[in-house]
Amino acid sequence: MGFLKNRRSAVMIATLVGVTGCGGAAGPEAGGAASAPARTSMPAAVTSPAASLSPVAATPVSTDPVSATPSATPTPSAPEDGGTPSPSGPPAFSSKIEKVSRDELRHSWRPGCPVAPSGLRKITMTYWGFDDKAHTGTLVVNKSVAEDVASVFGKLYDMRYPIRRMEPVDVYKGSDFDSIEVDNTSAFNCRNATGSGSWSNHAYGLAVDLNPRENPYVEADGSNAHRNADAFVDRPLKKPGVINRGDRVVRAFASIGWGWGGTWSGARDYQHFSVNGR
């Protein structure tokens, strides 16, 4: 009888305790009676269906209208490579030297010129405009000086020396007068030197005329052929694009051994730079 009584007591205790769980009950290990139903932990690798239906532990939600409203100024995302975005500004100077075809020289070259098209190069490069913006222009020069000329125009760009425009004289059908009239900076043109029967350095691609309106060809008597250049005859003159004796533009060309026509006696050619100074 004592045995049966004890067995019934054990069954009643188990029923009252209400042990559940897939892994079995965890009874009082010290032999004492449990004062509250025991809860077992689910093994980490097993997901309980009941647990998947249970609400996630609530996170307090702010009712503060300021913190609940998204920021009006979004935070800019960092570049994918993790670097710092570079500041905006003018592009760096660039130049590209390429061969020039006979078709590109239809008006400025002809048989009998002192240099063949194969001896010329086209430089496509950046220049700084009178509008304080970067532009891209083209000069045609002798292949022997192409790299030097590009380096000088890189210096002019860095010093923000303004240039009106930069196009091959073929755009003006080979007319030196028309190119000068629109203040175009140019180089190669198979023609004679002004007032001479000899080839100009331009006919070899060994000279550059820079901002011809601001830097006109001035006769010994002070006259010039372009009325839009009348205000730029005298030197020294402090105006944008003007070249003066010994200034940074003159020094930039001198760095590659080129001379300036502004130092001539008699007539002076303020726009003109050439490999031999003539």
MIDOSE-1310 file (N, C-alpha, C; in nm, 2 decimals, decimal comma, always signed):
residues 278
mgfl	+0,08/-0,12/+0,00/+0,00/+0,00/+0,00/+0,09/+0,12/+0,00; +0,19/+0,12/+0,08/+0,28/+0,24/+0,08/+0,34/+0,27/-0,05; +0,37/+0,16/-0,13/+0,43/+0,18/-0,26/+0,33/+0,24/-0,35; +0,21/+0,19/-0,35/+0,10/+0,25/-0,44/+0,07/+0,39/-0,41
knrr	+0,07/+0,42/-0,28/+0,04/+0,56/-0,24/+0,15/+0,65/-0,29; +0,27/+0,61/-0,27/+0,38/+0,69/-0,32/+0,38/+0,71/-0,47; +0,34/+0,61/-0,55/+0,34/+0,62/-0,69/+0,23/+0,72/-0,74; +0,11/+0,71/-0,67/+0,00/+0,80/-0,70/+0,04/+0,94/-0,67
savm	+0,12/+0,96/-0,56/+0,16/+1,10/-0,53/+0,25/+1,15/-0,63; +0,34/+1,07/-0,69/+0,44/+1,11/-0,79/+0,36/+1,16/-0,91; +0,26/+1,08/-0,95/+0,18/+1,11/-1,07/+0,11/+1,24/-1,05; +0,05/+1,26/-0,94/-0,02/+1,38/-0,91/+0,07/+1,50/-0,91
iatl	+0,19/+1,49/-0,86/+0,29/+1,60/-0,86/+0,33/+1,64/-1,00; +0,35/+1,53/-1,09/+0,39/+1,56/-1,22/+0,28/+1,63/-1,30; +0,15/+1,59/-1,27/+0,03/+1,65/-1,33/+0,02/+1,80/-1,29; +0,04/+1,82/-1,16/+0,03/+1,96/-1,11/+0,14/+2,05/-1,16
vgvt	+0,26/+1,99/-1,18/+0,37/+2,07/-1,23/+0,35/+2,11/-1,37; +0,28/+2,02/-1,45/+0,25/+2,05/-1,59/+0,37/+2,07/-1,68; +0,46/+1,97/-1,68/+0,59/+1,98/-1,75/+0,55/+1,96/-1,90; +0,61/+2,05/-1,99/+0,59/+2,03/-2,13/+0,72/+2,05/-2,20
gcgg	+0,73/+2,04/-2,33/+0,86/+2,07/-2,40/+0,90/+1,94/-2,48; +0,97/+1,97/-2,59/+1,01/+1,87/-2,68/+1,14/+1,80/-2,62; +1,21/+1,87/-2,54/+1,34/+1,81/-2,49/+1,32/+1,74/-2,36; +1,20/+1,73/-2,30/+1,19/+1,67/-2,17/+1,19/+1,77/-2,06
aagp	+1,15/+1,73/-1,94/+1,13/+1,82/-1,83/+1,27/+1,83/-1,76; +1,28/+1,95/-1,70/+1,40/+1,97/-1,61/+1,35/+1,98/-1,47; +1,36/+1,87/-1,40/+1,31/+1,86/-1,26/+1,41/+1,93/-1,17; +1,37/+1,94/-1,04/+1,46/+2,00/-0,94/+1,58/+1,91/-0,92
eagg	+1,69/+1,96/-0,96/+1,81/+1,88/-0,95/+1,86/+1,86/-0,81; +1,82/+1,95/-0,71/+1,87/+1,93/-0,58/+1,78/+1,85/-0,50; +1,67/+1,79/-0,56/+1,58/+1,70/-0,49/+1,47/+1,78/-0,42; +1,47/+1,92/-0,43/+1,36/+2,00/-0,37/+1,24/+2,00/-0,46
aasa	+1,12/+2,04/-0,40/+1,00/+2,05/-0,48/+1,01/+2,18/-0,56; +0,95/+2,18/-0,68/+0,95/+2,30/-0,77/+0,83/+2,39/-0,72; +0,86/+2,52/-0,70/+0,76/+2,61/-0,65/+0,68/+2,67/-0,76; +0,73/+2,66/-0,89/+0,66/+2,72/-1,01/+0,69/+2,63/-1,13
part	+0,60/+2,63/-1,23/+0,63/+2,55/-1,35/+0,76/+2,59/-1,41; +0,84/+2,49/-1,45/+0,97/+2,51/-1,50/+0,96/+2,53/-1,65; +1,04/+2,63/-1,72/+1,04/+2,65/-1,86/+1,18/+2,61/-1,92; +1,17/+2,54/-2,03/+1,29/+2,49/-2,09/+1,33/+2,57/-2,21
smpa	+1,46/+2,58/-2,24/+1,50/+2,65/-2,36/+1,50/+2,56/-2,48; +1,47/+2,62/-2,60/+1,47/+2,54/-2,72/+1,61/+2,54/-2,77; +1,65/+2,42/-2,82/+1,79/+2,41/-2,88/+1,80/+2,51/-2,99; +1,92/+2,57/-3,00/+1,95/+2,68/-3,09/+1,92/+2,63/-3,23
avts	+1,95/+2,51/-3,27/+1,94/+2,47/-3,41/+1,80/+2,44/-3,45; +1,70/+2,44/-3,36/+1,56/+2,40/-3,39/+1,48/+2,53/-3,38; +1,39/+2,55/-3,47/+1,29/+2,66/-3,47/+1,16/+2,61/-3,43; +1,10/+2,66/-3,32/+0,98/+2,62/-3,27/+0,87/+2,69/-3,35
paas	+0,77/+2,61/-3,40/+0,66/+2,67/-3,47/+0,59/+2,77/-3,39; +0,57/+2,75/-3,26/+0,51/+2,84/-3,18/+0,59/+2,97/-3,17; +0,72/+2,96/-3,17/+0,81/+3,08/-3,15/+0,79/+3,16/-3,28; +0,77/+3,10/-3,40/+0,76/+3,18/-3,52/+0,64/+3,26/-3,52
lspv	+0,54/+3,22/-3,45/+0,41/+3,29/-3,44/+0,41/+3,39/-3,33; +0,51/+3,39/-3,24/+0,51/+3,48/-3,13/+0,55/+3,62/-3,17; +0,49/+3,72/-3,12/+0,53/+3,86/-3,15/+0,67/+3,89/-3,11; +0,75/+3,96/-3,20/+0,88/+4,00/-3,17/+0,88/+4,10/-3,05
aatp	+0,98/+4,09/-2,97/+0,99/+4,18/-2,86/+0,98/+4,32/-2,90; +0,89/+4,39/-2,85/+0,86/+4,53/-2,90/+0,97/+4,63/-2,86; +1,00/+4,71/-2,96/+1,09/+4,82/-2,94/+1,01/+4,95/-2,92; +1,04/+5,02/-2,82/+0,96/+5,15/-2,80/+0,97/+5,24/-2,92
vstd	+0,86/+5,29/-2,97/+0,85/+5,37/-3,08/+0,83/+5,52/-3,03; +0,92/+5,60/-3,09/+0,91/+5,74/-3,04/+0,79/+5,81/-3,10; +0,72/+5,89/-3,02/+0,61/+5,96/-3,07/+0,65/+6,11/-3,09; +0,77/+6,14/-3,07/+0,82/+6,27/-3,09/+0,82/+6,31/-3,24
pvsa	+0,74/+6,40/-3,28/+0,72/+6,43/-3,42/+0,85/+6,47/-3,49; +0,95/+6,53/-3,42/+1,08/+6,56/-3,48/+1,16/+6,44/-3,52; +1,17/+6,35/-3,42/+1,25/+6,23/-3,44/+1,18/+6,13/-3,54; +1,05/+6,14/-3,55/+0,98/+6,05/-3,64/+0,98/+6,10/-3,78
tpsa	+1,02/+6,22/-3,81/+1,02/+6,28/-3,95/+1,16/+6,26/-4,01; +1,17/+6,20/-4,13/+1,30/+6,19/-4,19/+1,37/+6,32/-4,21; +1,50/+6,32/-4,20/+1,58/+6,44/-4,22/+1,55/+6,51/-4,35; +1,54/+6,64/-4,36/+1,52/+6,71/-4,48/+1,64/+6,71/-4,57
tptp	+1,76/+6,70/-4,51/+1,88/+6,70/-4,58/+1,95/+6,57/-4,58; +1,93/+6,49/-4,69/+1,99/+6,35/-4,69/+2,14/+6,36/-4,68; +2,19/+6,26/-4,62/+2,34/+6,25/-4,61/+2,40/+6,19/-4,73; +2,49/+6,26/-4,80/+2,55/+6,21/-4,93/+2,62/+6,08/-4,90
sape	+2,60/+5,99/-4,99/+2,67/+5,86/-4,98/+2,81/+5,87/-5,02; +2,90/+5,79/-4,96/+3,04/+5,80/-4,99/+3,07/+5,72/-5,12; +3,17/+5,76/-5,20/+3,20/+5,68/-5,32/+3,22/+5,54/-5,29; +3,20/+5,45/-5,39/+3,21/+5,31/-5,36/+3,35/+5,26/-5,32
dggt	+3,45/+5,34/-5,37/+3,58/+5,30/-5,33/+3,62/+5,35/-5,20; +3,53/+5,42/-5,13/+3,56/+5,47/-4,99/+3,63/+5,60/-4,99; +3,67/+5,65/-5,11/+3,74/+5,78/-5,11/+3,66/+5,90/-5,08; +3,72/+6,01/-5,07/+3,65/+6,14/-5,04/+3,62/+6,20/-5,18
psps	+3,49/+6,24/-5,20/+3,46/+6,31/-5,33/+3,55/+6,43/-5,36; +3,60/+6,44/-5,48/+3,69/+6,55/-5,51/+3,60/+6,67/-5,53; +3,66/+6,79/-5,49/+3,58/+6,92/-5,50/+3,56/+6,95/-5,65; +3,45/+7,02/-5,68/+3,42/+7,06/-5,81/+3,51/+7,17/-5,85
gppa	+3,53/+7,19/-5,98/+3,62/+7,29/-6,03/+3,65/+7,27/-6,18; +3,73/+7,36/-6,24/+3,77/+7,34/-6,38/+3,85/+7,21/-6,40; +3,83/+7,15/-6,52/+3,91/+7,03/-6,55/+4,06/+7,06/-6,56; +4,14/+6,96/-6,54/+4,28/+6,97/-6,56/+4,31/+6,99/-6,71
fssk	+4,43/+7,05/-6,74/+4,47/+7,06/-6,87/+4,49/+6,93/-6,94; +4,45/+6,91/-7,06/+4,48/+6,79/-7,13/+4,51/+6,82/-7,28; +4,59/+6,74/-7,34/+4,63/+6,76/-7,48/+4,64/+6,63/-7,55; +4,61/+6,62/-7,68/+4,63/+6,50/-7,76/+4,69/+6,54/-7,89
iekv	+4,80/+6,47/-7,92/+4,87/+6,50/-8,05/+4,85/+6,39/-8,15; +4,80/+6,43/-8,27/+4,76/+6,33/-8,37/+4,81/+6,37/-8,50; +4,82/+6,28/-8,60/+4,86/+6,31/-8,73/+4,74/+6,39/-8,79; +4,77/+6,47/-8,89/+4,67/+6,55/-8,96/+4,66/+6,51/-9,10
srde	+4,54/+6,49/-9,16/+4,53/+6,45/-9,30/+4,53/+6,56/-9,40; +4,56/+6,52/-9,52/+4,56/+6,62/-9,63/+4,42/+6,69/-9,64; +4,31/+6,62/-9,62/+4,18/+6,67/-9,63/+4,15/+6,78/-9,52; +4,22/+6,77/-9,41/+4,20/+6,87/-9,30/+4,28/+7,00/-9,33
lrhs	+4,36/+6,99/-9,44/+4,45/+7,11/-9,47/+4,42/+7,16/-9,61; +4,29/+7,14/-9,66/+4,26/+7,17/-9,80/+4,29/+7,32/-9,83; +4,27/+7,41/-9,74/+4,29/+7,55/-9,77/+4,43/+7,61/-9,72; +4,49/+7,54/-9,63/+4,62/+7,59/-9,57/+4,74/+7,53/-9,63
wrpg	+4,73/+7,42/-9,70/+4,84/+7,35/-9,76/+4,82/+7,33/-9,91; +4,93/+7,33/-9,98/+4,92/+7,30/-10,13/+5,06/+7,24/-10,17; +5,07/+7,18/-10,28/+5,20/+7,13/-10,33/+5,30/+7,24/-10,34; +5,42/+7,22/-10,30/+5,52/+7,32/-10,30/+5,54/+7,39/-10,17
cpva	+5,46/+7,36/-10,07/+5,48/+7,41/-9,94/+5,60/+7,35/-9,88; +5,67/+7,42/-9,79/+5,80/+7,37/-9,73/+5,79/+7,26/-9,64; +5,67/+7,21/-9,60/+5,65/+7,10/-9,52/+5,53/+7,02/-9,57; +5,54/+6,89/-9,57/+5,43/+6,80/-9,61/+5,34/+6,78/-9,50
psgl	+5,21/+6,74/-9,53/+5,12/+6,71/-9,42/+5,17/+6,61/-9,32; +5,25/+6,51/-9,37/+5,31/+6,41/-9,28/+5,40/+6,47/-9,18; +5,45/+6,59/-9,21/+5,54/+6,66/-9,11/+5,47/+6,75/-9,01; +5,34/+6,75/-9,01/+5,26/+6,83/-8,93/+5,18/+6,74/-8,83
rkit	+5,14/+6,80/-8,72/+5,06/+6,74/-8,62/+4,95/+6,83/-8,57; +4,84/+6,77/-8,53/+4,72/+6,84/-8,48/+4,72/+6,82/-8,33; +4,72/+6,93/-8,25/+4,71/+6,92/-8,11/+4,57/+6,97/-8,07; +4,50/+6,88/-8,00/+4,37/+6,91/-7,95/+4,39/+6,92/-7,80
mtyw	+4,36/+7,04/-7,74/+4,39/+7,07/-7,60/+4,30/+7,17/-7,54; +4,31/+7,17/-7,41/+4,23/+7,26/-7,32/+4,28/+7,40/-7,32; +4,20/+7,50/-7,33/+4,24/+7,64/-7,31/+4,14/+7,71/-7,22; +4,18/+7,82/-7,16/+4,10/+7,90/-7,07/+4,04/+8,02/-7,15
gfdd	+3,91/+8,03/-7,14/+3,84/+8,13/-7,22/+3,82/+8,27/-7,15; +3,78/+8,37/-7,23/+3,75/+8,50/-7,17/+3,63/+8,49/-7,08; +3,55/+8,39/-7,09/+3,43/+8,37/-7,01/+3,46/+8,30/-6,88; +3,59/+8,28/-6,85/+3,64/+8,21/-6,73/+3,59/+8,06/-6,72
kaht	+3,59/+8,00/-6,84/+3,55/+7,86/-6,85/+3,66/+7,79/-6,93; +3,66/+7,66/-6,91/+3,75/+7,57/-6,99/+3,69/+7,54/-7,13; +3,77/+7,54/-7,23/+3,73/+7,50/-7,37/+3,83/+7,41/-7,43; +3,79/+7,35/-7,54/+3,88/+7,27/-7,62/+3,91/+7,32/-7,75
gtlv	+4,03/+7,34/-7,79/+4,07/+7,39/-7,92/+4,17/+7,31/-7,99; +4,21/+7,35/-8,12/+4,30/+7,28/-8,20/+4,40/+7,37/-8,26; +4,53/+7,33/-8,26/+4,63/+7,39/-8,33/+4,70/+7,29/-8,42; +4,74/+7,33/-8,54/+4,83/+7,25/-8,63/+4,97/+7,31/-8,63
vnks	+5,06/+7,22/-8,59/+5,20/+7,27/-8,58/+5,30/+7,16/-8,64; +5,42/+7,20/-8,66/+5,52/+7,10/-8,70/+5,54/+6,99/-8,60; +5,55/+6,87/-8,65/+5,56/+6,76/-8,55/+5,68/+6,77/-8,46; +5,79/+6,84/-8,50/+5,91/+6,85/-8,42/+5,89/+6,93/-8,30
vaed	+5,78/+7,02/-8,30/+5,76/+7,11/-8,18/+5,63/+7,08/-8,11; +5,55/+6,98/-8,15/+5,42/+6,96/-8,10/+5,42/+6,94/-7,95; +5,51/+6,86/-7,90/+5,51/+6,84/-7,75/+5,55/+6,97/-7,68; +5,64/+7,04/-7,73/+5,68/+7,17/-7,66/+5,57/+7,27/-7,66
vasv	+5,50/+7,28/-7,78/+5,39/+7,38/-7,79/+5,28/+7,34/-7,69; +5,25/+7,21/-7,68/+5,14/+7,17/-7,59/+5,18/+7,20/-7,45; +5,31/+7,19/-7,41/+5,35/+7,21/-7,28/+5,34/+7,36/-7,24; +5,36/+7,45/-7,34/+5,34/+7,59/-7,32/+5,20/+7,63/-7,29
fgkl	+5,11/+7,57/-7,37/+4,97/+7,60/-7,36/+4,92/+7,54/-7,23; +4,98/+7,43/-7,18/+4,95/+7,38/-7,04/+4,98/+7,49/-6,94; +5,09/+7,56/-6,95/+5,13/+7,67/-6,86/+5,03/+7,78/-6,87; +4,99/+7,82/-6,99/+4,90/+7,93/-7,01/+4,76/+7,89/-6,94
ydmr	+4,72/+7,77/-6,96/+4,60/+7,73/-6,89/+4,61/+7,73/-6,74; +4,72/+7,69/-6,69/+4,73/+7,69/-6,54/+4,74/+7,83/-6,49; +4,79/+7,93/-6,56/+4,79/+8,06/-6,52/+4,66/+8,14/-6,55; +4,56/+8,06/-6,61/+4,43/+8,12/-6,65/+4,45/+8,24/-6,75
ypir	+4,55/+8,23/-6,84/+4,56/+8,33/-6,94/+4,44/+8,30/-7,04; +4,36/+8,40/-7,07/+4,24/+8,38/-7,15/+4,27/+8,38/-7,30; +4,21/+8,29/-7,37/+4,22/+8,28/-7,52/+4,08/+8,29/-7,58; +4,07/+8,37/-7,68/+3,93/+8,39/-7,74/+3,88/+8,26/-7,81
rmep	+3,96/+8,21/-7,90/+3,92/+8,09/-7,97/+4,05/+8,02/-8,03; +4,04/+7,90/-8,06/+4,16/+7,82/-8,11/+4,11/+7,72/-8,21; +4,13/+7,76/-8,34/+4,08/+7,68/-8,45/+4,19/+7,68/-8,57; +4,20/+7,57/-8,64/+4,29/+7,57/-8,75/+4,25/+7,68/-8,85
vdvy	+4,34/+7,74/-8,92/+4,31/+7,84/-9,02/+4,22/+7,79/-9,13; +4,22/+7,66/-9,15/+4,13/+7,60/-9,26/+3,98/+7,64/-9,23; +3,95/+7,66/-9,10/+3,81/+7,70/-9,07/+3,77/+7,83/-9,15; +3,88/+7,91/-9,17/+3,86/+8,04/-9,24/+3,91/+8,03/-9,38
kgsd	+3,91/+7,91/-9,44/+3,95/+7,88/-9,58/+4,10/+7,94/-9,60; +4,18/+7,93/-9,50/+4,32/+7,97/-9,52/+4,34/+8,12/-9,51; +4,24/+8,20/-9,48/+4,26/+8,34/-9,48/+4,31/+8,39/-9,34; +4,44/+8,43/-9,34/+4,50/+8,48/-9,22/+4,42/+8,61/-9,17
fdsi	+4,38/+8,69/-9,26/+4,30/+8,81/-9,23/+4,17/+8,78/-9,16; +4,10/+8,68/-9,21/+3,97/+8,65/-9,15/+3,99/+8,58/-9,01; +4,09/+8,50/-9,00/+4,12/+8,44/-8,87/+4,16/+8,54/-8,77; +4,24/+8,64/-8,80/+4,27/+8,75/-8,71/+4,15/+8,83/-8,67
evdn	+4,07/+8,86/-8,77/+3,95/+8,94/-8,75/+3,86/+8,89/-8,64; +3,85/+8,76/-8,62/+3,77/+8,70/-8,52/+3,85/+8,66/-8,40; +3,97/+8,71/-8,39/+4,06/+8,69/-8,27/+4,09/+8,54/-8,25; +4,12/+8,47/-8,36/+4,15/+8,33/-8,35/+4,30/+8,30/-8,33
tsaf	+4,33/+8,22/-8,24/+4,47/+8,17/-8,21/+4,49/+8,06/-8,31; +4,60/+8,07/-8,39/+4,63/+7,96/-8,49/+4,78/+7,95/-8,51; +4,82/+7,85/-8,59/+4,96/+7,82/-8,61/+4,99/+7,80/-8,75; +4,98/+7,67/-8,80/+5,02/+7,64/-8,94/+4,94/+7,71/-9,04
ncrn	+5,00/+7,78/-9,14/+4,94/+7,83/-9,26/+5,05/+7,85/-9,37; +5,04/+7,78/-9,48/+5,14/+7,79/-9,58/+5,12/+7,92/-9,65; +5,20/+8,02/-9,60/+5,19/+8,16/-9,66/+5,32/+8,22/-9,64; +5,34/+8,33/-9,71/+5,46/+8,41/-9,70/+5,45/+8,50/-9,57
atgs	+5,57/+8,54/-9,53/+5,57/+8,63/-9,41/+5,51/+8,77/-9,46; +5,45/+8,84/-9,36/+5,39/+8,96/-9,39/+5,49/+9,06/-9,46; +5,45/+9,11/-9,57/+5,53/+9,21/-9,64/+5,66/+9,15/-9,70; +5,66/+9,02/-9,72/+5,78/+8,95/-9,77/+5,75/+8,85/-9,88
gsws	+5,84/+8,81/-9,96/+5,83/+8,70/-10,06/+5,88/+8,57/-10,01; +5,92/+8,57/-9,89/+5,98/+8,45/-9,83/+5,87/+8,38/-9,74; +5,89/+8,24/-9,72/+5,80/+8,17/-9,64/+5,80/+8,22/-9,49; +5,68/+8,23/-9,44/+5,67/+8,26/-9,30/+5,70/+8,14/-9,21
nhay	+5,74/+8,16/-9,09/+5,75/+8,04/-9,00/+5,62/+7,97/-8,99; +5,51/+8,03/-9,01/+5,38/+7,96/-9,01/+5,37/+7,86/-9,12; +5,44/+7,88/-9,23/+5,44/+7,78/-9,34/+5,51/+7,65/-9,30; +5,59/+7,66/-9,20/+5,66/+7,54/-9,15/+5,59/+7,48/-9,03
glav	+5,49/+7,55/-8,98/+5,42/+7,51/-8,85/+5,51/+7,54/-8,73; +5,59/+7,64/-8,75/+5,69/+7,67/-8,64/+5,66/+7,81/-8,58; +5,54/+7,85/-8,58/+5,50/+7,98/-8,52/+5,35/+7,97/-8,48; +5,32/+8,05/-8,38/+5,18/+8,06/-8,32/+5,14/+8,21/-8,31
dlnp	+5,02/+8,24/-8,36/+4,97/+8,38/-8,34/+4,86/+8,37/-8,23; +4,89/+8,44/-8,12/+4,81/+8,43/-8,00/+4,72/+8,55/-7,97; +4,59/+8,53/-7,97/+4,50/+8,64/-7,94/+4,53/+8,76/-8,03; +4,52/+8,75/-8,16/+4,56/+8,86/-8,25/+4,49/+8,99/-8,24
renp	+4,37/+8,99/-8,18/+4,30/+9,12/-8,16/+4,37/+9,20/-8,05; +4,39/+9,13/-7,94/+4,45/+9,19/-7,82/+4,60/+9,21/-7,84; +4,66/+9,15/-7,94/+4,80/+9,16/-7,97/+4,82/+9,17/-8,12; +4,79/+9,29/-8,17/+4,79/+9,31/-8,32/+4,94/+9,32/-8,38
yvea	+4,94/+9,30/-8,51/+5,06/+9,34/-8,58/+5,06/+9,49/-8,61; +5,16/+9,56/-8,56/+5,16/+9,71/-8,56/+5,27/+9,75/-8,65; +5,24/+9,83/-8,75/+5,34/+9,88/-8,84/+5,43/+9,98/-8,77; +5,54/+10,02/-8,83/+5,63/+10,11/-8,77/+5,57/+10,25/-8,74
dgsn	+5,47/+10,29/-8,82/+5,40/+10,41/-8,80/+5,29/+10,41/-8,70; +5,27/+10,29/-8,64/+5,17/+10,27/-8,54/+5,03/+10,23/-8,59; +5,02/+10,21/-8,72/+4,89/+10,16/-8,78/+4,88/+10,01/-8,77; +4,76/+9,96/-8,79/+4,73/+9,82/-8,79/+4,62/+9,79/-8,89
ahrn	+4,60/+9,67/-8,93/+4,51/+9,64/-9,04/+4,37/+9,60/-8,99; +4,35/+9,60/-8,86/+4,22/+9,56/-8,80/+4,17/+9,66/-8,71; +4,06/+9,72/-8,75/+4,00/+9,83/-8,66/+3,96/+9,78/-8,53; +3,92/+9,65/-8,51/+3,88/+9,61/-8,38/+4,00/+9,59/-8,28
adaf	+4,12/+9,62/-8,34/+4,24/+9,61/-8,25/+4,30/+9,74/-8,22; +4,23/+9,85/-8,26/+4,29/+9,98/-8,24/+4,32/+10,01/-8,09; +4,24/+9,96/-8,00/+4,25/+9,99/-7,86/+4,37/+9,91/-7,79; +4,43/+9,83/-7,87/+4,54/+9,74/-7,82/+4,68/+9,76/-7,88
vdrp	+4,69/+9,87/-7,95/+4,82/+9,90/-8,02/+4,93/+9,93/-7,92; +4,91/+10,01/-7,82/+5,01/+10,06/-7,73/+5,06/+9,96/-7,63; +5,18/+9,96/-7,59/+5,24/+9,88/-7,49/+5,32/+9,96/-7,40; +5,33/+9,93/-7,26/+5,26/+9,82/-7,20/+5,11/+9,85/-7,19
lkkp	+5,03/+9,74/-7,17/+4,88/+9,76/-7,17/+4,83/+9,65/-7,07; +4,76/+9,69/-6,97/+4,70/+9,59/-6,88/+4,56/+9,56/-6,91; +4,54/+9,47/-6,99/+4,40/+9,42/-7,03/+4,41/+9,27/-7,04; +4,29/+9,20/-7,02/+4,29/+9,05/-7,04/+4,34/+9,01/-7,17
gvin	+4,42/+8,91/-7,18/+4,47/+8,85/-7,31/+4,58/+8,93/-7,37; +4,62/+9,04/-7,32/+4,73/+9,12/-7,38/+4,86/+9,06/-7,33; +4,96/+9,07/-7,42/+5,10/+9,02/-7,39/+5,19/+9,14/-7,38; +5,27/+9,15/-7,28/+5,36/+9,26/-7,25/+5,50/+9,20/-7,24
rgdr	+5,60/+9,29/-7,27/+5,74/+9,25/-7,26/+5,77/+9,18/-7,13; +5,83/+9,07/-7,13/+5,88/+9,00/-7,01/+5,77/+8,94/-6,92; +5,65/+8,94/-6,97/+5,54/+8,88/-6,88/+5,54/+8,73/-6,88; +5,45/+8,67/-6,81/+5,44/+8,52/-6,80/+5,42/+8,45/-6,93
vvra	+5,35/+8,51/-7,02/+5,33/+8,45/-7,15/+5,46/+8,44/-7,23; +5,53/+8,55/-7,23/+5,66/+8,56/-7,30/+5,76/+8,46/-7,24; +5,76/+8,45/-7,11/+5,85/+8,36/-7,04/+5,81/+8,21/-7,06; +5,68/+8,19/-7,08/+5,64/+8,05/-7,11/+5,69/+8,00/-7,24
fasi	+5,68/+8,09/-7,34/+5,74/+8,05/-7,47/+5,89/+8,05/-7,47; +5,95/+8,14/-7,40/+6,10/+8,14/-7,39/+6,15/+8,01/-7,32; +6,06/+7,94/-7,24/+6,11/+7,82/-7,18/+6,13/+7,71/-7,28; +6,08/+7,72/-7,40/+6,10/+7,62/-7,50/+6,19/+7,68/-7,61
gwgw	+6,25/+7,80/-7,59/+6,34/+7,86/-7,68/+6,28/+7,95/-7,79; +6,15/+7,98/-7,78/+6,08/+8,06/-7,88/+6,09/+8,21/-7,85; +6,09/+8,29/-7,95/+6,10/+8,43/-7,94/+5,97/+8,50/-7,97; +5,96/+8,63/-7,93/+5,83/+8,70/-7,94/+5,85/+8,82/-8,04
ggtw	+5,75/+8,84/-8,12/+5,75/+8,94/-8,22/+5,73/+9,08/-8,16; +5,70/+9,09/-8,04/+5,68/+9,22/-7,97/+5,81/+9,29/-7,95; +5,93/+9,22/-7,97/+6,06/+9,29/-7,94/+6,12/+9,33/-8,07; +6,05/+9,31/-8,19/+6,11/+9,35/-8,31/+6,13/+9,51/-8,32
sgar	+6,23/+9,55/-8,40/+6,24/+9,69/-8,42/+6,16/+9,73/-8,55; +6,11/+9,85/-8,56/+6,02/+9,88/-8,67/+5,88/+9,83/-8,64; +5,83/+9,75/-8,73/+5,70/+9,68/-8,71/+5,71/+9,58/-8,60; +5,60/+9,57/-8,52/+5,60/+9,48/-8,41/+5,48/+9,39/-8,42
dyqh	+5,51/+9,26/-8,40/+5,40/+9,16/-8,41/+5,37/+9,10/-8,27; +5,28/+9,16/-8,20/+5,26/+9,13/-8,06/+5,20/+8,99/-8,04; +5,13/+8,94/-8,14/+5,06/+8,81/-8,13/+5,16/+8,69/-8,16; +5,27/+8,72/-8,22/+5,35/+8,62/-8,29/+5,47/+8,56/-8,20
fsvn	+5,47/+8,43/-8,19/+5,58/+8,36/-8,13/+5,63/+8,25/-8,23; +5,76/+8,24/-8,23/+5,82/+8,15/-8,33/+5,94/+8,08/-8,28; +5,98/+7,97/-8,35/+6,10/+7,89/-8,30/+6,23/+7,97/-8,31; +6,24/+8,07/-8,40/+6,36/+8,15/-8,41/+6,34/+8,30/-8,38
gr	+6,22/+8,33/-8,33/+6,19/+8,47/-8,30/+6,16/+8,56/-8,41; +6,15/+8,50/-8,54/+6,11/+8,58/-8,66/+5,98/+8,53/-8,72
